[in-house]
Amino acid sequence: MRRFTPLAVIALMALFGLGVYHVLGLFKTDTTRAATKPTEEQTQLILPGTLYLAQDGAIYSLHNGHFTRVSDDTHGWTQPSLLPDGRLLAVARGAQSSDVYILNADGSIAQQLTHNAATGRRASIDSNHWSFYPVVTPDGTTLYTAYDSPKAGYMVDLAVWARALSAPQSTQRRWTSPNDYTGGDIMPVPLRSGGILYVKYAVDSKERITSRIYLQTKAGQAGTPLTAADDDCLWPAVSPDQKSVAMVCTGASQQAQLEVAPFDGATLGPAHVLVNDRLTAAPVWAPDGHGIAYLAPASAGGGFQLWWLANPTRPRPDAPQQVTENLALDAGSRPAWSST
Amino acid sequence: MADVPLRPSRRRRAGLRDGRRRRVRAGLVVIGFVGSGLAGALGYFLPVLSAALQITGHHDQLPSLPAGQVAALGPAPAAGSQAPFTVLLLGSDNDAKFSGDHLLTQSMILVRVLPAEKRVVMLSIPRDLWVPIAGGGSAKIDAAYARDGARSAIATVEQDFHVHVDHYVWTGLNGLIALIDAVGGVDVVASNPVMDDFYPADLNTTNPYAYERVAVLPGAQHMTGPEALQYVRSRHGDLREDFGRSERQQQLLLALRAKARTLSAANLPDLAGALQGQMSTDMGLGQVAELLPLMSGLSLTDVQRIILLPPYTGSAQIDGQDAVTPNWDLIRPLVATSFP
């Protein structure tokens, strides 16, 4: 028995060395660790209704603190948006093109609304198209998207296009005229008045790229800028009563602060900053208008989490609350929020 | 009667011997555990040492200036001093289109580090800038690296911009991807939709002349290595062409700096493993170690970014190529101010 004691001690030493090796690995920063799947996380903060969010090409619903996977991840699903009947619009993003679909509540495909992949043996790579940011008017009749046409050579700019939801893609009509070689016009938000808010990119006289939120009342008309070029605002979100607009403004910096401004249907009042201590994206109003959900990382360089901020229009809004802990939500997808 | 010294009894002597043996054994066990723990730690950090030795200390790539020129420029700062110094960041296409020793630089950024003031100045040099190349002849500045590696690129920048480069850091495309993936991705505020129908699909492919479509949507988002490369490499859809791309490259550097602040020493082996063969610098290990805390301690407002837009540059057709022409009367005073 005594003969084995030194061997056991040596084995323990070796195990100790291995232990040190593995324990050191535990000190890696959290932001380098893989995110968890939403279905593996339960939120402490319960938001009313149901939110639809995208992560890694799949769409998830968040209801009563629990995530449920709505779609699979085989189509590269992104940018979910609600139809009045409760079904979802979503973008299926491929390597060379993207298309808008209607998804049933169980995630199955109800209808393909665009056909942007180039077909035929002679089709060249630039015959493909992108459709992004699909959204319908409150009555569910008109579909708006950002679509990359017309194109010419290296010029690929998105413009806002619209069509009847029930009509074929060939009937879609271009609403906006993007500035060439800027990336174009994106993020349409239909208003009850019949117009839209959207984001227009431009290059100013100092060769600086700028983004401004525009209001446009009819297809083909010139839009009216609602924000200053120096503010670089995007992600407009109109409150349910249409009296406030939440947005993200970057000021040409690597900061992205959440702001809210009063809206009278034609102009924006002075904006006040809601969040300026982290990068924010994709704000959406709660269906009852009492708060805003948005995406932001919990720490610098980390994956984007869901956050909630109550009473944003009050002089003293509530402090933001982090809803999810370790996800990597698609910050290019505005959450869709249903009241049920 | 003389006292006879008392000798310990045989039993007592045996007991003393046993005690000494036990102490020696216990000491050996402690030493064994400490050694084993150190071996575990050494094993964990071995990739760091290996990569550091491979990446750093490439002094042979620094140009040997004529004595008079060296005297005019002044001595290079000593390691550990608070003296300002200048680093030339070089980013190359190192895909299958090019042989390993004839790479073009897609990106050249002069970085002035002022440790005492905790400030950094970044100046992007347009890759199409038409300049005299060190060693004879004129060409776009991206060809300088192809002539004789970093040595030639540094000598060209020094002779044309009248600036002294103390150090260089080179990385290839795969190195950038590996670096960003090794830190778990970066959070970038994309300034506009970056749309490109002819983005080179030249990495990990059998056809290095193939194209792919790129659409990086704007706003704050978490980017993986391949996504970040698309964002900083694409230029076809940007009205500002290489200037727009330079701006995006500087944005990525800021995002990497922000991410670096969150990392711990335990992350170093992953970083080192990712960068082996993908990066090189003349700086020694000690200099890099001194530089890292300084860089991670900077805030956004401590970084001044310069892009050589018109009137600092113009455009022209030279030898059948679209080139950017320098206005040295404006550039050199600017450089003299920011890179004295």
Interface residues (C-beta under 8 A of the other chain):
Chain A: V9 I10 L12 M13 A14 F16 G17 L18 G19 V20 Y21 L24 G25 L26 F27 K28 T29 T31 T32 R33 A95 Q96 S97 S98 I125 D126 N128 W130 F132 D148 K151 Y154 M155 V156 D157 L158 N179 D180 Y181 T182 G183 G184 I186 V199 Y201 V203 K206 E207 I209 S211 D232 L234 W235 V248 T250 A252 S253 Q254 Q255 A256 L279 T280 A281 A282 A296 P297 S299 A300 G301 G302 G303 F304 A328 A331 G332
Chain B: V29 G32 F33 G35 S36 G37 A39 G40 A41 G43 Y44 A182 V183 G184 G185 V186 D187 V188 V189 S191 N192 P193 V194 M195 D196 D197 F198 Y211 E212 R213 A215 L217 P218 G219 A220 Q221 H222 H236 G237 D238 L239 R240 F243 G244 E247 Q251 L254 A255 A258 K259 R261 T262 L263 S264 A265 A266 N267 D270 L300 L309 P310
